[in-house]
C-alpha cells in the first residue's frame, strides 16, 4: 500500500473516532426551579407551579363553594409544597397531583376553630380529672357569639341577664335577690384556621345553639301530653328534673304552667358544652323552726306525753350567696356578718313516760343541721340520675350533723358516691343516711340519741361543695324492698 493511501485511511479513522466521541458526549442540562408536593409527609411528585395547583383545587371544588357559600377552597392541612432545584425532567401534571390529593385528604375552607377547654371535675371518688377539650368549627364568629347568647338565655331569664349586663338591677334593700356575677367557667380559645370539610361545620346559630345545649344535633325525644299530666309528673316519669324540662321547653314559665292534652313537649337530656355560672346575693327572712327536746320520766305511765314548754319558731334575716351552674343549684354560702337573728326560736319541751330505749321517738324528729340552712336539691331526677335525698347547705364546712332520732348506727364508712357516710337504724323500719361528711364521730354498732352530734358537714365523695345529703328510707337502704321517702315529711 502506498504512503498516500495509508495517510488517507488514517485520517478517515481519526475523523470517524472524533464523530463517535462527539456523539457520545452528554448534553448539559440547565437547573430548573420546581415544587415538590408532600402529603402527610410523603412525596407525591414534582410540579412546575404551586400557584397552578392552588388554583386548580379552587376551581375544581365548585360544589364545596356552593355548600358552604364561600369564595375559595384550599388545600388539605397536611399538604406541604416546597420549592426545589432539580435537573430531573419527570414533572407531574397538576391534574395528576390533584387526583392523588383528593383520594387521600379533605380540602379546606377558611373559618374559625373554637376550643372550649375542659374543666377539672370531681369523680365519684376523691380524685379529680380534667374533662376533654371540645372543638367547634364555624365560618363566622358571630354565629358562635349568638349561639352562646341563646344558651345563656336557656338557663338565665333574658331580662335578668340584660339588667345585669347593663347595670340596671335594683339594689337589695331589706330583702331581695341580685345577680353578682355571670361567667363561663371554661377558657375559650378562638383561632382563624383552614377547616377540613370532613369536620362538622356549624353554619347557623340554631344548629350550634342546639349542640351547645344538648351535645348533639339529633332530634330530642318528644312526648304528647295526656289528660292529667303536669310538668312535674311528665318530667319525673321521663327521668328529668323540672329545671331540665323547662330548659327544653322555654315556652313554659315555671313548673306550675298548665299542660293540655295533645300538646307536644320536648324531653331533651341536657349536656351543656360549657359551664355557665351565675352567682346571686340573696337576703331573705327565714323562719327558724323550733326543735323539740324530749325528756323521759319513768314515774309516768308508758305512752304518756306532757308538753311543759310550747315551742315557738324564730325568725332570722339571712344573707347568702347562691351559685348555679347551667341553671342547677350547686352551692350556697351564708354571709355570717350580714345575717342577724330577729327573734330566737324557743324549743318545745316534752316529757314522755318510760325511757328512750334506743328506738325512734315517733312524731319528734330532730333536724340534722344547724340553722339557718338552705335546701339546694330535692328528691327526684337530675342530669339523668335519681337523687334519693335532700341536700342541706349553708351551715358551713365542719358544722355539726345531728342524729335525726334515736337508733343504732348500722353503717359508718366511705364509698365513692357518698363519701364519708353514716346509716342509722331507728328501730321502727326507718333508716336515715347522712353523706359527704368531713368527719364521723360515732362507730358502727353504737347506739345514738336523737339530736346527738354524729358527724360534720363536708364535701367528701361526689359533691360540688360543702353540704349534707340527708335521706330517709323505709327498709334497709339499697336492699330488697326498700322505699325512698322525703325526710321533710317527718317534720
Secondary structure as GFF3:
##gff-version 3
##sequence-region A 1 491
A	DSSP	alpha_helix	3	24	.	.	.	ID=ss1
A	DSSP	beta_strand	32	39	.	.	.	ID=ss2
A	DSSP	beta_strand	42	47	.	.	.	ID=ss3
A	DSSP	alpha_helix	50	60	.	.	.	ID=ss4
A	DSSP	alpha_helix	62	68	.	.	.	ID=ss5
A	DSSP	beta_strand	79	86	.	.	.	ID=ss6
A	DSSP	alpha_helix	94	104	.	.	.	ID=ss7
A	DSSP	beta_strand	108	116	.	.	.	ID=ss8
A	DSSP	beta_strand	120	122	.	.	.	ID=ss9
A	DSSP	beta_strand	128	130	.	.	.	ID=ss10
A	DSSP	beta_strand	134	138	.	.	.	ID=ss11
A	DSSP	alpha_helix	141	155	.	.	.	ID=ss12
A	DSSP	alpha_helix	158	166	.	.	.	ID=ss13
A	DSSP	beta_strand	176	184	.	.	.	ID=ss14
A	DSSP	beta_strand	188	196	.	.	.	ID=ss15
A	DSSP	beta_strand	201	202	.	.	.	ID=ss16
A	DSSP	alpha_helix	205	214	.	.	.	ID=ss17
A	DSSP	beta_strand	222	224	.	.	.	ID=ss18
A	DSSP	alpha_helix	231	237	.	.	.	ID=ss19
A	DSSP	alpha_helix	242	248	.	.	.	ID=ss20
A	DSSP	beta_strand	264	266	.	.	.	ID=ss21
A	DSSP	beta_strand	276	288	.	.	.	ID=ss22
A	DSSP	beta_strand	292	297	.	.	.	ID=ss23
A	DSSP	beta_strand	305	309	.	.	.	ID=ss24
A	DSSP	beta_strand	314	325	.	.	.	ID=ss25
A	DSSP	beta_strand	328	334	.	.	.	ID=ss26
A	DSSP	three_ten_helix	336	338	.	.	.	ID=ss27
A	DSSP	beta_strand	340	343	.	.	.	ID=ss28
A	DSSP	beta_strand	348	353	.	.	.	ID=ss29
A	DSSP	beta_strand	374	377	.	.	.	ID=ss30
A	DSSP	beta_strand	380	382	.	.	.	ID=ss31
A	DSSP	beta_strand	385	387	.	.	.	ID=ss32
A	DSSP	beta_strand	390	393	.	.	.	ID=ss33
A	DSSP	beta_strand	400	402	.	.	.	ID=ss34
A	DSSP	beta_strand	407	415	.	.	.	ID=ss35
A	DSSP	beta_strand	419	425	.	.	.	ID=ss36
A	DSSP	beta_strand	430	440	.	.	.	ID=ss37
A	DSSP	beta_strand	447	448	.	.	.	ID=ss38
A	DSSP	beta_strand	453	457	.	.	.	ID=ss39
A	DSSP	beta_strand	468	474	.	.	.	ID=ss40
A	DSSP	beta_strand	483	485	.	.	.	ID=ss41
A	DSSP	three_ten_helix	487	490	.	.	.	ID=ss42
###
